[in-house]
């Protein structure tokens, strides 16, 4: 199971942009919009893996936790156009497929 949480909640920005929802809908993906939540030590400690997608967060931030941390270089979609969002989503899908294959090994 995968979950999402951020280090800092930003009330001024949508949790998932309208353009991301539009692109995912066009692909046939269903997305449940939940309220944003902050990553706490309790959530992190329950995790087998933390994947950092924000480009301004360093893996060292999680060094005191006993959990594997990966950093994916994923551009922020908040200022992206539809074409860029499609490319970003494709990049994420490739990474998820690779991760699931690696986990099965």
Residue pairs with C-beta under 8 A, 6 or more apart in sequence:
3 43
4 37
5 37
5 38
5 39
5 40
5 43
6 36
6 37
6 38
6 39
6 54
7 38
7 39
7 54
7 57
7 61
8 38
9 36
9 37
9 38
10 36
13 78
15 33
15 34
15 35
15 36
16 31
16 33
17 77
17 78
17 85
19 77
19 80
19 81
19 82
19 85
20 77
20 85
20 89
21 31
21 33
22 82
23 82
23 85
23 86
23 89
24 30
24 31
24 89
25 31
27 89
37 43
39 50
41 65
44 50
44 62
44 65
44 67
45 65
45 66
45 67
47 67
48 67
48 68
49 67
49 68
49 69
49 70
50 62
50 65
50 67
50 68
50 69
50 70
51 69
51 70
51 71
51 72
51 99
52 59
52 62
52 69
52 70
52 71
52 72
53 72
53 74
53 92
54 76
55 73
55 74
55 75
55 76
57 71
58 71
59 69
59 71
62 69
72 92
72 95
74 88
74 91
74 92
75 84
75 88
77 84
77 85
77 88
80 88
